[in-house]
Amino acid sequence: MKAMSRRGLFGGLGCLACGGAHLGLSATPVQAQGAPGGWTPPDSAQRCPSRWGANDRRGAMNLMTAERAKRAASLIRTGEIVELGQTLSEAMPFFGTRRFDVHLKQTFMNPQANRRGSNEELVVTEIGQVGTQLDMFPHQTIGDETYNCVKVPGIMARGGFTEMGVDTVGTIFTRGILLDIAALKGVPVLEDSYEITVADLEQAQQRQNIRIEEGDAVLFHTGWGTLWARDNARYVRSCPGIGVAAAEYVIQRNPILMGADNWPVECAPSKTMPQASLPVHQIALVVNGVHLLENMKLDQLAVRRPGEFALMVQPLKVKGGTGSTVAPSALF
């Protein structure tokens, strides 16, 4: 498969995007869609300081409280576990120079009489941005600023970011919900680059008798994950996902994270803002401090037709990292 980069597909970082609903911006999602020239990222004065203050670096993880963890634990009744992480292998779809190579180190025998043999492997990979992955705030910017208008050059170091690295996220253990948009539309896989709307989200919640609540991990099933390691060229060419208005609708309800079984959570390329490069990434990570959980394996969870469940995500403590490969689980 020919390597394809996000930059090559959808333009550079100087793209158009919109602000978060909690900021009190003058344009609503509906109004902004009709604005001449589309949306632009909100100015620093409009989006900062964040709702948690000028010194905040945790964003929506401020909602990850002991009470929410206890509530999530109360949802575990049978002990059933559904794993939501894709298998890491060289067969995964990649962008650009990203890679995942495993080199088995030769077996050796330790010298003691019990003949204990040892096996290891060397893994060469971009550990923060391959496989099922959680995005940290400095992964994306508006200009040279990341979440809460922190200047990225001021927190960059040879060994990673000095602030807001993925090692600072900690365990996510909260109520999860899966909005099955593919089932809503009566298809196993949504059409390439189908943009999920606010109406879709409302209808899915009504159909499944569930509502998005503060502190939730909100997951979207598109069926796209079934292409993983099977049709990589199609997987990375485009994808269905949430649109700008749908993202703002969810963020208004104060989730901890949004996740999906595609590579950017959002629709790519954007139907609302075709001139923009992944605007929902800016809306979620930069403007609102909401984590994105990408490349999830949601087919088995969707078959179960879940209501609410406990979601466990433990990012690797990669000091200063822009993200982390994760293996999340839904617990019932």
C-alpha positions in Angstrom: 0.0 0.0 0.0 1.3 3.4 -0.9 1.9 5.6 2.2 -0.6 8.4 2.6 -0.1 11.2 5.0 -2.8 13.2 6.8 -1.1 16.4 5.6 -1.2 15.2 2.1 -4.8 14.2 2.3 -6.3 17.1 4.1 -3.9 20.0 4.2 -1.7 21.5 6.9 -2.3 22.7 10.4 -3.3 26.1 9.4 -6.8 24.9 8.7 -10.2 26.2 9.5 -12.0 25.0 12.5 -14.6 26.1 15.0 -14.7 26.8 18.7 -16.3 24.9 21.6 -19.8 25.5 22.7 -18.9 26.2 26.3 -17.0 29.3 25.3 -20.0 31.3 24.5 -19.0 32.2 20.9 -21.4 34.3 18.9 -22.0 31.7 16.2 -24.0 28.5 16.8 -23.3 25.4 14.8 -26.2 26.1 12.5 -25.3 29.8 12.1 -21.7 29.0 11.5 -22.4 26.6 8.6 -24.0 29.5 6.8 -21.3 32.0 7.5 -19.3 33.4 4.5 -16.1 31.4 4.1 -17.0 28.9 6.8 -15.6 28.7 10.3 -12.2 29.7 11.6 -10.5 28.6 14.8 -11.5 30.9 17.7 -8.9 33.5 18.7 -6.9 33.0 21.8 -9.0 35.5 23.7 -12.2 33.6 22.8 -11.0 30.1 23.9 -8.7 30.9 26.8 -8.6 30.6 29.7 -10.3 27.2 29.7 -13.3 26.5 31.9 -10.9 25.2 34.6 -8.7 28.2 34.7 -5.6 29.6 33.0 -3.2 27.1 34.7 -5.2 24.0 33.9 -3.4 21.2 31.9 -5.9 18.3 32.4 -8.9 19.5 30.4 -11.8 17.1 30.6 -9.8 14.7 32.8 -10.8 17.1 35.6 -14.1 15.2 35.4 -12.4 11.9 36.3 -13.3 11.9 39.9 -13.5 9.2 42.5 -17.3 9.4 42.4 -17.3 8.7 38.7 -15.0 5.8 39.1 -17.3 4.4 41.8 -20.3 4.8 39.5 -18.5 3.1 36.7 -17.6 0.2 39.1 -21.3 -0.1 39.9 -22.1 -0.9 36.3 -20.0 -4.1 36.5 -22.6 -6.8 37.3 -21.5 -10.0 35.5 -17.8 -9.5 35.1 -17.9 -9.8 31.3 -15.1 -8.0 29.5 -15.2 -6.9 25.9 -11.8 -5.8 24.6 -11.8 -2.7 22.4 -8.3 -2.5 21.2 -7.0 -3.6 17.7 -4.2 -6.1 17.5 -0.8 -4.4 17.0 1.1 -5.8 14.0 2.9 -5.0 10.8 -0.4 -5.6 9.0 -2.0 -2.4 10.5 -2.9 0.6 8.3 -0.4 3.4 8.7 0.0 7.0 7.7 3.3 8.5 6.3 6.4 7.2 8.0 4.6 5.6 10.9 5.6 2.0 11.4 5.3 -1.1 13.7 8.1 -3.7 13.4 8.7 -6.6 15.7 12.1 -8.3 15.7 12.3 -11.5 17.8 15.5 -11.7 19.7 17.2 -15.0 19.5 16.5 -17.5 22.2 19.3 -18.1 24.7 19.8 -20.5 27.5 20.8 -19.3 30.9 23.8 -21.1 32.3 22.1 -22.6 35.4 21.3 -26.3 35.6 17.5 -25.8 35.2 18.1 -24.8 31.5 15.8 -21.7 31.7 15.4 -20.3 28.2 14.6 -16.6 27.5 12.9 -14.9 24.5 12.4 -11.2 23.9 11.6 -8.9 21.1 12.6 -5.5 19.8 9.7 -3.3 18.7 10.3 -0.4 16.4 7.3 1.9 16.3 5.8 5.3 16.9 4.1 4.2 20.1 1.9 7.2 20.5 0.2 7.3 17.1 -0.3 3.7 15.9 -2.9 1.2 16.6 -5.8 1.9 19.0 -4.5 5.2 20.4 -5.4 8.0 22.8 -4.5 11.5 21.7 -3.0 14.0 24.2 -3.5 17.8 23.7 -0.1 18.8 22.3 -0.7 16.3 19.4 -2.7 19.1 17.8 -2.5 22.9 17.6 -4.1 26.1 16.4 -1.1 27.8 15.0 1.6 27.4 17.6 -0.8 27.0 20.5 -2.3 23.8 22.1 -4.9 23.4 24.8 -5.5 26.5 27.0 -3.4 28.6 24.6 -0.1 27.1 25.8 2.7 27.9 23.3 4.0 24.7 21.9 7.6 25.9 21.4 7.7 26.8 25.1 7.0 23.2 26.2 9.0 21.3 23.6 12.2 19.5 24.6 14.5 16.8 23.1 12.8 14.1 25.2 9.2 15.2 24.6 6.8 17.8 25.9 7.5 19.2 29.4 3.8 19.8 30.0 0.7 17.8 29.1 2.5 14.7 28.0 0.4 11.5 27.9 2.1 10.4 31.0 0.0 12.9 32.9 -3.4 11.6 31.9 -3.6 8.6 34.3 -6.3 5.9 34.4 -9.6 6.6 32.7 -12.4 4.6 34.4 -15.8 6.0 33.7 -19.2 5.3 32.3 -19.1 4.5 28.6 -21.8 4.5 26.0 -21.7 3.3 22.4 -23.9 5.2 19.9 -24.3 2.7 17.0 -24.8 4.9 14.0 -24.2 2.0 11.6 -27.2 0.1 13.1 -29.2 3.3 13.1 -28.8 3.5 9.3 -29.4 -0.3 8.9 -25.9 -1.0 7.4 -22.9 -3.0 8.7 -20.5 -0.1 7.6 -21.4 3.5 7.0 -20.6 4.9 3.6 -17.1 6.2 2.9 -16.9 9.7 4.4 -20.4 9.7 5.8 -20.7 12.6 8.2 -22.6 11.8 11.4 -25.0 14.6 12.2 -26.7 15.9 15.4 -29.9 14.3 14.2 -28.1 11.0 14.0 -26.9 11.3 17.6 -30.3 12.2 18.8 -32.0 9.4 17.0 -29.4 6.8 18.1 -29.9 7.9 21.8 -33.6 7.6 21.4 -33.4 4.2 19.6 -31.0 2.8 22.3 -32.8 4.5 25.2 -29.7 6.2 26.5 -28.4 9.7 26.9 -25.0 11.3 27.0 -24.1 12.5 30.5 -21.3 14.6 31.9 -18.0 12.6 32.4 -19.0 9.9 29.8 -16.7 8.3 27.3 -18.8 8.6 24.2 -18.0 6.0 21.4 -19.3 5.9 17.9 -19.8 2.7 15.9 -19.4 3.2 12.2 -18.4 -0.3 11.2 -15.2 1.1 9.7 -13.0 -1.0 12.0 -13.9 -4.1 10.1 -11.6 -2.9 7.4 -8.6 -2.9 9.8 -5.7 -5.0 8.3 -8.1 -6.2 5.7 -8.5 -3.2 3.3 -5.9 -0.7 4.6 -6.0 1.4 1.4 -9.7 2.1 1.9 -9.3 2.5 5.6 -6.9 5.4 5.3 -8.3 7.0 2.1 -11.3 8.5 3.9 -13.7 7.5 6.6 -17.2 8.1 8.1 -17.3 9.9 11.5 -18.8 12.7 13.4 -19.1 16.1 11.8 -18.3 19.5 13.3 -21.9 20.1 14.6 -22.1 16.6 16.1 -18.8 17.1 17.9 -19.9 20.3 19.4 -23.2 18.7 20.4 -21.3 16.0 22.3 -18.8 18.4 23.9 -21.7 20.6 25.2 -22.5 17.6 27.4 -19.0 17.5 28.9 -17.6 14.1 28.0 -14.1 12.9 29.1 -13.4 11.5 25.7 -14.9 10.7 22.3 -13.8 7.6 20.5 -14.6 5.6 17.3 -13.7 2.7 15.2 -12.0 4.9 12.6 -8.6 6.7 12.5 -9.6 10.3 13.4 -13.0 9.9 15.2 -14.3 12.6 12.8 -15.5 12.3 9.2 -12.6 12.7 6.8 -12.5 14.7 4.7 -15.0 17.0 6.5 -18.3 17.5 4.7 -19.1 20.6 6.8 -15.7 22.2 6.2 -14.1 20.5 3.1 -11.3 23.2 3.1 -10.2 22.3 6.6 -7.8 19.7 8.0 -9.5 17.5 10.7 -11.3 20.4 12.4 -12.8 18.2 15.1 -9.3 17.4 16.3 -8.8 21.1 17.0 -12.3 21.5 18.5 -11.8 18.5 20.9 -8.1 18.6 21.8 -7.1 22.3 21.5 -10.3 24.2 22.2 -12.0 22.0 24.8 -9.4 19.6 26.2 -11.4 16.5 25.3 -9.3 13.4 24.5 -9.9 11.4 21.3 -9.7 7.6 21.2 -9.0 6.3 17.7 -8.9 3.0 15.8 -11.1 1.2 18.3 -12.4 -2.3 17.7 -16.1 -1.9 18.3 -17.7 -4.7 16.3 -18.1 -7.2 19.2 -19.3 -4.5 21.5 -21.9 -3.4 18.9 -23.2 -7.0 18.5 -23.8 -7.0 22.3 -26.1 -3.9 21.9 -24.9 -2.4 25.1 -26.5 0.3 27.1 -24.1 1.8 29.6 -20.9 0.1 30.7 -17.7 0.7 32.5 -14.8 1.8 30.3 -11.2 1.3 31.3 -8.4 3.0 29.5 -4.8 3.1 30.8 -2.4 5.1 28.6 1.2 4.2 28.7 3.3 6.6 30.7 5.4 7.8 27.8 7.0 10.9 29.4 6.1 13.9 27.3 4.4 11.9 24.6 1.7 13.2 22.2 -0.4 10.0 22.7 -0.3 6.4 23.7 -1.2 3.1 22.1 -3.9 1.6 24.4 -5.9 -1.5 24.9 -9.3 -0.3 26.3 -12.0 -2.6 27.7 -15.7 -2.4 28.3 -16.8 -4.1 31.5 -20.3 -5.3 32.3 
